[in-house]
Amino acid sequence: MRTIPIDEDVYQHLVRNTQELGESASDILRRLLEIPNSSAPLGETKQQATPGAHEFSQAMSDPRFLRQNAAVDKFLYFLGAAYSQKRGEFETVLAIQGRDRKYFAKSEGEIENSGQSTQPRNIPGSPYWVMTNSPTPQKRQMLRDALSLLGYSETAISAAVGTIN
């Protein structure tokens, strides 16, 4: 095995295209470049994954997502994507909250009234609001909890949460 330096944007592209927890960079590149696995017996290769391998595959290749750099913007992007895919069930995320603070609400005021410096932001394309004044690890957990509650696959959840840094 060889080690090669890669630019940050190339690394992030690999992260966004991860389909399984623990998938190696080589496996991701083989799949994206459609290179057969040379260690498999002749005539036997790993089954090629389709581009829509998880619920967020298409959203993660959208130019609007690729322009996002800040953790809060990626957080909001995935919540907006989840809303657009699961409008009927989205209200269930209102149950996710902290000890004193509301994390999700139907209005900006509900979140503001639950604590100081909550910095509520509207979830894009939805009538819902989310508290954004939290450390990045907490944003990851809030997103994980919301996507789990909405019934997303572990592959999709890990892919989305893995982009927030």
Z-matrix of the N, CA and C atoms (Angstrom, degrees):
N
C 1 1.448
C 2 1.523 1 108.16
N 3 1.325 2 115.54 1 139.28
C 4 1.463 3 122.05 2 -179.47
C 5 1.528 4 109.27 3 -111.14
N 6 1.303 5 115.17 4 156.57
C 7 1.456 6 121.55 5 175.99
C 8 1.521 7 108.16 6 -112.99
N 9 1.333 8 115.50 7 132.13
C 10 1.468 9 119.25 8 178.10
C 11 1.525 10 108.80 9 -130.26
N 12 1.323 11 117.50 10 140.83
C 13 1.471 12 119.06 11 175.09
C 14 1.533 13 109.25 12 -76.25
N 15 1.331 14 116.25 13 142.61
C 16 1.465 15 120.57 14 176.34
C 17 1.520 16 108.56 15 -133.57
N 18 1.317 17 115.67 16 153.56
C 19 1.458 18 121.07 17 178.48
C 20 1.523 19 109.78 18 -71.05
N 21 1.339 20 115.67 19 157.47
C 22 1.461 21 121.93 20 -178.11
C 23 1.528 22 111.64 21 -59.23
N 24 1.342 23 117.79 22 -40.83
C 25 1.465 24 119.66 23 -178.28
C 26 1.531 25 111.48 24 -66.43
N 27 1.325 26 117.23 25 -33.90
C 28 1.469 27 121.03 26 177.15
C 29 1.531 28 109.21 27 -68.85
N 30 1.324 29 116.25 28 -42.33
C 31 1.468 30 120.68 29 177.76
C 32 1.536 31 110.20 30 -60.07
N 33 1.334 32 116.92 31 -46.55
C 34 1.463 33 120.84 32 179.92
C 35 1.532 34 111.22 33 -61.65
N 36 1.328 35 117.07 34 -35.47
C 37 1.468 36 120.68 35 176.80
C 38 1.535 37 109.68 36 -63.23
N 39 1.319 38 116.43 37 -42.36
C 40 1.468 39 119.87 38 177.09
C 41 1.527 40 110.57 39 -61.96
N 42 1.328 41 116.80 40 -44.09
C 43 1.466 42 121.03 41 179.79
C 44 1.525 43 110.30 42 -60.13
N 45 1.333 44 116.69 43 -44.51
C 46 1.472 45 120.48 44 -179.13
C 47 1.521 46 112.24 45 -65.26
N 48 1.323 47 117.05 46 -24.79
C 49 1.459 48 120.34 47 -177.76
C 50 1.514 49 113.30 48 -99.15
N 51 1.323 50 116.81 49 10.75
C 52 1.458 51 120.87 50 175.39
C 53 1.527 52 108.52 51 -70.20
N 54 1.331 53 115.91 52 132.22
C 55 1.462 54 119.33 53 -178.47
C 56 1.520 55 112.49 54 -112.62
N 57 1.318 56 116.96 55 -18.50
C 58 1.457 57 120.77 56 -179.75
C 59 1.511 58 108.59 57 -133.68
N 60 1.323 59 116.78 58 142.48
C 61 1.446 60 120.99 59 176.31
C 62 1.524 61 108.54 60 -59.43
N 63 1.325 62 118.41 61 128.63
C 64 1.460 63 121.93 62 179.05
C 65 1.515 64 114.50 63 84.15
N 66 1.326 65 118.18 64 4.85
C 67 1.461 66 120.92 65 179.04
C 68 1.531 67 109.14 66 -63.70
N 69 1.319 68 117.32 67 131.14
C 70 1.462 69 120.90 68 -177.54
C 71 1.525 70 111.52 69 -76.04
N 72 1.338 71 115.64 70 158.67
C 73 1.461 72 120.73 71 176.99
C 74 1.526 73 110.31 72 -59.13
N 75 1.322 74 116.90 73 -39.23
C 76 1.465 75 120.37 74 179.11
C 77 1.522 76 111.35 75 -61.89
N 78 1.337 77 116.58 76 -43.06
C 79 1.467 78 119.97 77 179.12
C 80 1.536 79 111.28 78 -63.50
N 81 1.346 80 116.21 79 -40.73
C 82 1.463 81 119.98 80 179.12
C 83 1.525 82 110.01 81 -63.38
N 84 1.342 83 116.05 82 -47.23
C 85 1.467 84 119.98 83 179.67
C 86 1.529 85 111.69 84 -63.29
N 87 1.346 86 117.11 85 -41.82
C 88 1.476 87 119.76 86 177.24
C 89 1.518 88 110.51 87 -56.81
N 90 1.339 89 116.42 88 -44.89
C 91 1.453 90 120.37 89 -178.53
C 92 1.534 91 110.64 90 -66.18
N 93 1.343 92 117.26 91 -47.64
C 94 1.461 93 120.50 92 -177.67
C 95 1.524 94 112.62 93 -65.87
N 96 1.325 95 116.35 94 -36.35
C 97 1.464 96 120.81 95 -177.87
C 98 1.530 97 112.59 96 -94.27
N 99 1.349 98 115.33 97 -0.16
C 100 1.467 99 122.35 98 179.86
C 101 1.527 100 111.81 99 55.77
N 102 1.339 101 114.80 100 47.21
C 103 1.461 102 121.62 101 176.84
C 104 1.520 103 107.69 102 -99.05
N 105 1.336 104 118.60 103 124.70
C 106 1.464 105 120.25 104 179.39
C 107 1.531 106 110.69 105 -64.16
N 108 1.315 107 115.29 106 152.21
C 109 1.460 108 121.33 107 178.13
C 110 1.521 109 108.48 108 -75.28
N 111 1.326 110 116.99 109 111.47
C 112 1.470 111 121.11 110 -175.75
C 113 1.513 112 112.69 111 -70.04
N 114 1.338 113 118.26 112 -17.14
C 115 1.463 114 119.91 113 179.32
C 116 1.528 115 112.21 114 -84.26
N 117 1.329 116 117.79 115 -9.16
C 118 1.458 117 120.69 116 177.85
C 119 1.518 118 109.24 117 -79.83
N 120 1.340 119 117.88 118 148.45
C 121 1.451 120 120.31 119 176.63
C 122 1.522 121 110.69 120 -56.42
N 123 1.326 122 116.23 121 150.66
C 124 1.459 123 121.86 122 -177.72
C 125 1.525 124 111.00 123 -51.72
N 126 1.315 125 115.97 124 135.13
C 127 1.461 126 120.46 125 179.41
C 128 1.515 127 113.13 126 83.10
N 129 1.332 128 117.22 127 -6.00
C 130 1.455 129 121.19 128 -178.40
C 131 1.516 130 108.93 129 -119.86
N 132 1.320 131 118.10 130 116.85
C 133 1.464 132 121.68 131 176.00
C 134 1.509 133 107.97 132 -129.18
N 135 1.315 134 115.08 133 161.74
C 136 1.458 135 118.67 134 174.39
C 137 1.516 136 108.13 135 -60.93
N 138 1.312 137 116.50 136 143.71
C 139 1.456 138 119.95 137 178.51
C 140 1.521 139 108.51 138 -64.25
N 141 1.325 140 116.69 139 130.44
C 142 1.451 141 121.11 140 -178.82
C 143 1.525 142 109.60 141 -69.65
N 144 1.323 143 115.07 142 132.28
C 145 1.454 144 120.39 143 177.90
C 146 1.528 145 109.03 144 -80.08
N 147 1.300 146 115.55 145 145.73
C 148 1.458 147 118.97 146 176.82
C 149 1.517 148 108.94 147 -81.39
N 150 1.338 149 117.29 148 155.58
C 151 1.456 150 119.37 149 -179.39
C 152 1.530 151 113.60 150 -57.17
N 153 1.318 152 118.65 151 -29.19
C 154 1.464 153 121.70 152 178.78
C 155 1.505 154 111.80 153 -92.79
N 156 1.321 155 118.09 154 47.03
C 157 1.456 156 122.52 155 -172.86
C 158 1.523 157 113.97 156 -66.60
N 159 1.323 158 117.93 157 -23.81
C 160 1.459 159 119.61 158 174.67
C 161 1.520 160 108.77 159 -143.95
N 162 1.299 161 115.62 160 171.70
C 163 1.456 162 121.15 161 -170.97
C 164 1.533 163 114.43 162 -62.49
N 165 1.320 164 118.27 163 -21.55
C 166 1.461 165 120.98 164 -178.56
C 167 1.524 166 113.51 165 -107.48
N 168 1.316 167 118.59 166 6.86
C 169 1.465 168 120.53 167 -178.93
C 170 1.522 169 111.73 168 -55.29
N 171 1.300 170 116.48 169 -48.68
C 172 1.462 171 119.86 170 -178.73
C 173 1.529 172 110.90 171 -67.95
N 174 1.318 173 117.36 172 -42.20
C 175 1.468 174 121.00 173 -179.93
C 176 1.525 175 111.34 174 -61.86
N 177 1.330 176 116.93 175 -33.84
C 178 1.463 177 120.85 176 -177.79
C 179 1.528 178 112.67 177 -76.74
N 180 1.313 179 117.31 178 -14.81
C 181 1.468 180 119.25 179 176.71
C 182 1.534 181 111.47 180 -101.20
N 183 1.317 182 116.31 181 0.08
C 184 1.458 183 121.96 182 178.67
C 185 1.539 184 109.27 183 -68.71
N 186 1.327 185 118.25 184 132.86
C 187 1.465 186 120.82 185 179.05
C 188 1.535 187 113.61 186 -55.47
N 189 1.341 188 117.07 187 -30.51
C 190 1.479 189 119.45 188 177.57
C 191 1.512 190 110.83 189 -62.80
N 192 1.335 191 116.87 190 -38.39
C 193 1.466 192 119.76 191 177.19
C 194 1.525 193 110.83 192 -71.51
N 195 1.304 194 116.56 193 -42.54
C 196 1.464 195 120.80 194 -176.42
C 197 1.527 196 112.19 195 -62.93
N 198 1.318 197 117.55 196 -21.94
C 199 1.474 198 121.49 197 177.34
C 200 1.532 199 112.54 198 -81.58
N 201 1.322 200 116.88 199 -13.04
C 202 1.464 201 120.31 200 -176.97
C 203 1.526 202 110.41 201 -76.35
N 204 1.322 203 116.69 202 130.04
C 205 1.460 204 121.07 203 178.07
C 206 1.519 205 112.43 204 -115.57
N 207 1.310 206 117.29 205 -38.89
C 208 1.464 207 121.45 206 -176.17
C 209 1.531 208 110.99 207 -78.82
N 210 1.326 209 114.72 208 145.35
C 211 1.467 210 120.83 209 179.55
C 212 1.528 211 110.96 210 -57.31
N 213 1.326 212 117.47 211 -42.25
C 214 1.460 213 120.31 212 -177.87
C 215 1.528 214 110.93 213 -64.74
N 216 1.322 215 117.53 214 -35.91
C 217 1.465 216 120.08 215 179.82
C 218 1.531 217 111.45 216 -69.79
N 219 1.331 218 116.89 217 -39.31
C 220 1.468 219 120.46 218 176.75
C 221 1.526 220 109.95 219 -66.75
N 222 1.324 221 116.68 220 -41.37
C 223 1.463 222 123.19 221 176.73
C 224 1.529 223 109.82 222 -55.62
N 225 1.339 224 116.15 223 -51.52
C 226 1.465 225 120.82 224 179.54
C 227 1.527 226 111.68 225 -64.51
N 228 1.321 227 117.09 226 -38.26
C 229 1.466 228 121.15 227 -180.00
C 230 1.537 229 110.61 228 -58.97
N 231 1.343 230 116.69 229 -48.39
C 232 1.469 231 119.28 230 -178.31
C 233 1.519 232 111.93 231 -68.39
N 234 1.328 233 117.51 232 -35.21
C 235 1.462 234 118.92 233 176.37
C 236 1.529 235 110.01 234 -65.08
N 237 1.328 236 116.73 235 -39.86
C 238 1.467 237 120.65 236 176.66
C 239 1.520 238 111.92 237 -64.49
N 240 1.342 239 116.38 238 -40.88
C 241 1.468 240 120.58 239 177.94
C 242 1.530 241 110.20 240 -64.18
N 243 1.330 242 116.11 241 -41.39
C 244 1.473 243 120.36 242 179.05
C 245 1.527 244 110.04 243 -63.67
N 246 1.335 245 116.89 244 -41.62
C 247 1.457 246 119.60 245 178.00
C 248 1.524 247 110.89 246 -60.92
N 249 1.326 248 116.72 247 -44.33
C 250 1.465 249 119.26 248 -177.59
C 251 1.528 250 111.60 249 -65.91
N 252 1.335 251 116.83 250 -28.79
C 253 1.466 252 120.24 251 179.75
C 254 1.526 253 112.94 252 -86.16
N 255 1.333 254 116.72 253 -29.62
C 256 1.472 255 119.85 254 -172.60
C 257 1.524 256 111.47 255 -135.29
N 258 1.312 257 115.87 256 53.79
C 259 1.470 258 121.06 257 -177.91
C 260 1.528 259 112.49 258 -55.32
N 261 1.305 260 115.81 259 -43.88
C 262 1.468 261 120.53 260 -176.08
C 263 1.512 262 114.27 261 -63.74
N 264 1.310 263 117.47 262 -30.91
C 265 1.470 264 121.07 263 -177.66
C 266 1.525 265 113.08 264 -99.26
N 267 1.332 266 117.40 265 -9.08
C 268 1.463 267 120.07 266 -168.88
C 269 1.526 268 113.47 267 -59.79
N 270 1.299 269 117.20 268 -30.38
C 271 1.470 270 120.55 269 -178.50
C 272 1.534 271 111.94 270 -57.61
N 273 1.318 272 117.76 271 -22.52
C 274 1.474 273 120.28 272 179.99
C 275 1.527 274 112.65 273 -62.14
N 276 1.342 275 118.13 274 -22.96
C 277 1.466 276 119.63 275 -179.85
C 278 1.529 277 111.99 276 -68.47
N 279 1.323 278 117.83 277 -15.15
C 280 1.466 279 120.79 278 178.39
C 281 1.530 280 111.43 279 -61.55
N 282 1.318 281 116.97 280 -19.60
C 283 1.457 282 120.89 281 179.48
C 284 1.536 283 112.60 282 -75.01
N 285 1.320 284 117.45 283 -15.49
C 286 1.462 285 121.29 284 -178.55
C 287 1.525 286 108.67 285 -82.81
N 288 1.327 287 115.26 286 118.30
C 289 1.459 288 119.46 287 -179.52
C 290 1.510 289 110.75 288 -154.20
N 291 1.313 290 115.03 289 166.19
C 292 1.453 291 121.17 290 177.78
C 293 1.510 292 110.53 291 -89.72
N 294 1.316 293 114.73 292 -171.08
C 295 1.466 294 119.77 293 -179.51
C 296 1.529 295 110.02 294 -60.69
N 297 1.339 296 116.08 295 -45.78
C 298 1.456 297 120.07 296 -178.86
C 299 1.521 298 113.62 297 -117.98
N 300 1.304 299 116.70 298 -25.13
C 301 1.465 300 121.45 299 -173.43
C 302 1.518 301 113.16 300 -97.41
N 303 1.323 302 113.87 301 147.21
C 304 1.462 303 120.14 302 170.18
C 305 1.513 304 106.73 303 -86.47
N 306 1.315 305 117.05 304 131.03
C 307 1.463 306 120.59 305 177.54
C 308 1.525 307 110.96 306 -89.83
N 309 1.314 308 116.35 307 -36.82
C 310 1.465 309 122.23 308 -179.01
C 311 1.524 310 108.24 309 -126.96
N 312 1.339 311 115.96 310 145.74
C 313 1.467 312 119.67 311 179.97
C 314 1.524 313 109.77 312 -157.39
N 315 1.333 314 114.50 313 170.34
C 316 1.460 315 120.55 314 177.02
C 317 1.523 316 111.67 315 -90.41
N 318 1.339 317 116.73 316 -6.20
C 319 1.460 318 119.00 317 177.84
C 320 1.526 319 109.98 318 -146.89
N 321 1.305 320 114.35 319 156.58
C 322 1.462 321 121.59 320 177.44
C 323 1.531 322 110.09 321 -60.88
N 324 1.330 323 115.40 322 -42.73
C 325 1.461 324 121.21 323 -177.48
C 326 1.523 325 113.89 324 -60.72
N 327 1.324 326 117.33 325 -37.64
C 328 1.473 327 120.15 326 179.18
C 329 1.528 328 110.85 327 -58.00
N 330 1.316 329 116.01 328 -41.68
C 331 1.473 330 120.07 329 -179.54
C 332 1.520 331 109.62 330 -73.30
N 333 1.335 332 118.10 331 -44.56
C 334 1.459 333 121.09 332 179.25
C 335 1.519 334 111.93 333 -58.14
N 336 1.326 335 117.46 334 -39.78
C 337 1.458 336 121.82 335 -178.41
C 338 1.522 337 113.44 336 -73.55
N 339 1.316 338 117.97 337 -9.25
C 340 1.471 339 119.89 338 -177.52
C 341 1.526 340 112.76 339 -92.49
N 342 1.333 341 117.71 340 -2.51
C 343 1.460 342 119.69 341 178.88
C 344 1.509 343 111.27 342 173.65
N 345 1.330 344 114.74 343 178.27
C 346 1.462 345 119.98 344 179.51
C 347 1.519 346 109.78 345 -94.14
N 348 1.313 347 116.26 346 148.61
C 349 1.474 348 122.86 347 176.00
C 350 1.527 349 112.43 348 51.35
N 351 1.307 350 116.62 349 50.45
C 352 1.473 351 120.46 350 -178.36
C 353 1.527 352 112.46 351 -84.57
N 354 1.311 353 117.26 352 -22.60
C 355 1.467 354 124.12 353 -179.37
C 356 1.539 355 112.99 354 47.03
N 357 1.323 356 117.31 355 60.36
C 358 1.467 357 119.38 356 179.26
C 359 1.521 358 111.53 357 -64.72
N 360 1.327 359 115.37 358 142.80
C 361 1.469 360 121.10 359 175.68
C 362 1.518 361 107.75 360 -133.93
N 363 1.307 362 114.63 361 147.44
C 364 1.453 363 120.81 362 177.88
C 365 1.524 364 109.67 363 -73.20
N 366 1.317 365 116.58 364 134.91
C 367 1.461 366 121.26 365 175.45
C 368 1.529 367 106.25 366 -74.67
N 369 1.338 368 117.66 367 121.44
C 370 1.468 369 121.28 368 -173.83
C 371 1.535 370 113.50 369 -50.98
N 372 1.325 371 114.25 370 131.34
C 373 1.458 372 120.71 371 176.80
C 374 1.513 373 114.99 372 74.53
N 375 1.327 374 117.14 373 11.54
C 376 1.459 375 119.84 374 -176.88
C 377 1.520 376 111.10 375 -133.17
N 378 1.328 377 116.75 376 165.94
C 379 1.461 378 120.02 377 174.95
C 380 1.537 379 111.71 378 -88.90
N 381 1.318 380 118.22 379 8.26
C 382 1.463 381 122.80 380 -175.54
C 383 1.524 382 112.42 381 -98.94
N 384 1.318 383 114.52 382 157.26
C 385 1.454 384 122.70 383 -179.67
C 386 1.526 385 108.82 384 -124.26
N 387 1.334 386 116.30 385 155.62
C 388 1.462 387 121.20 386 178.72
C 389 1.522 388 109.13 387 -138.91
N 390 1.319 389 116.37 388 145.97
C 391 1.459 390 121.85 389 175.32
C 392 1.525 391 107.76 390 -75.14
N 393 1.326 392 117.10 391 130.98
C 394 1.464 393 119.06 392 -177.93
C 395 1.526 394 113.36 393 -115.41
N 396 1.329 395 117.70 394 -4.17
C 397 1.461 396 119.78 395 -179.69
C 398 1.527 397 109.70 396 -87.76
N 399 1.300 398 114.52 397 73.25
C 400 1.464 399 121.02 398 178.36
C 401 1.523 400 107.32 399 -145.35
N 402 1.328 401 116.75 400 154.65
C 403 1.461 402 118.74 401 178.23
C 404 1.534 403 110.76 402 -63.90
N 405 1.316 404 115.88 403 156.88
C 406 1.471 405 121.12 404 -178.42
C 407 1.532 406 112.59 405 -53.74
N 408 1.340 407 120.16 406 -44.66
C 409 1.473 408 118.20 407 178.58
C 410 1.537 409 112.55 408 -58.54
N 411 1.334 410 117.05 409 -35.39
C 412 1.461 411 119.22 410 178.04
C 413 1.530 412 110.84 411 -70.51
N 414 1.334 413 117.63 412 -36.41
C 415 1.467 414 120.22 413 175.44
C 416 1.532 415 109.66 414 -60.94
N 417 1.334 416 116.22 415 -42.94
C 418 1.472 417 119.76 416 178.06
C 419 1.532 418 110.12 417 -58.95
N 420 1.344 419 116.21 418 -44.39
C 421 1.461 420 119.53 419 -178.89
C 422 1.520 421 111.52 420 -67.11
N 423 1.320 422 117.68 421 -39.95
C 424 1.463 423 121.07 422 177.92
C 425 1.527 424 110.17 423 -62.03
N 426 1.334 425 116.23 424 -42.89
C 427 1.464 426 119.99 425 178.89
C 428 1.526 427 110.18 426 -65.49
N 429 1.335 428 116.67 427 -44.85
C 430 1.474 429 120.76 428 178.24
C 431 1.529 430 110.14 429 -57.44
N 432 1.338 431 117.10 430 -46.78
C 433 1.468 432 121.21 431 -179.31
C 434 1.528 433 111.34 432 -62.56
N 435 1.337 434 116.22 433 -43.59
C 436 1.471 435 119.77 434 -179.13
C 437 1.524 436 110.95 435 -64.53
N 438 1.327 437 116.79 436 -46.70
C 439 1.469 438 120.07 437 -178.07
C 440 1.523 439 111.63 438 -67.11
N 441 1.326 440 116.84 439 -35.87
C 442 1.480 441 120.39 440 176.55
C 443 1.525 442 109.85 441 -63.87
N 444 1.321 443 115.58 442 -46.60
C 445 1.465 444 120.69 443 179.85
C 446 1.527 445 111.65 444 -60.58
N 447 1.334 446 116.07 445 -33.11
C 448 1.467 447 120.85 446 -179.85
C 449 1.533 448 112.85 447 -82.34
N 450 1.331 449 117.43 448 -3.44
C 451 1.460 450 120.92 449 174.19
C 452 1.510 451 115.71 450 87.31
N 453 1.320 452 118.73 451 21.15
C 454 1.470 453 120.85 452 177.34
C 455 1.525 454 110.45 453 -72.47
N 456 1.323 455 115.51 454 153.75
C 457 1.460 456 121.22 455 178.19
C 458 1.522 457 109.90 456 -69.15
N 459 1.318 458 116.70 457 154.25
C 460 1.467 459 120.98 458 178.16
C 461 1.523 460 110.88 459 -60.37
N 462 1.327 461 117.09 460 -33.58
C 463 1.476 462 120.80 461 178.05
C 464 1.525 463 110.44 462 -62.58
N 465 1.323 464 117.10 463 -46.16
C 466 1.467 465 121.31 464 179.71
C 467 1.523 466 110.67 465 -66.06
N 468 1.312 467 116.65 466 -42.97
C 469 1.474 468 120.98 467 -179.42
C 470 1.526 469 109.87 468 -61.90
N 471 1.316 470 117.23 469 -48.93
C 472 1.463 471 121.14 470 -179.06
C 473 1.522 472 111.66 471 -62.46
N 474 1.323 473 116.36 472 -39.03
C 475 1.468 474 119.95 473 179.09
C 476 1.517 475 110.92 474 -64.24
N 477 1.326 476 117.33 475 -45.56
C 478 1.469 477 121.67 476 -179.14
C 479 1.525 478 110.91 477 -66.80
N 480 1.318 479 116.33 478 -50.35
C 481 1.461 480 120.59 479 -177.95
C 482 1.532 481 110.56 480 -63.33
N 483 1.315 482 116.95 481 -35.24
C 484 1.459 483 121.66 482 -178.73
C 485 1.518 484 114.41 483 -65.52
N 486 1.315 485 118.30 484 -17.21
C 487 1.460 486 120.46 485 -179.95
C 488 1.515 487 112.54 486 -86.30
N 489 1.330 488 116.88 487 -13.95
C 490 1.459 489 120.43 488 -176.50
C 491 1.518 490 109.35 489 -88.16
N 492 1.326 491 115.45 490 108.88
C 493 1.475 492 120.01 491 -178.54
C 494 1.499 493 111.00 492 -140.87
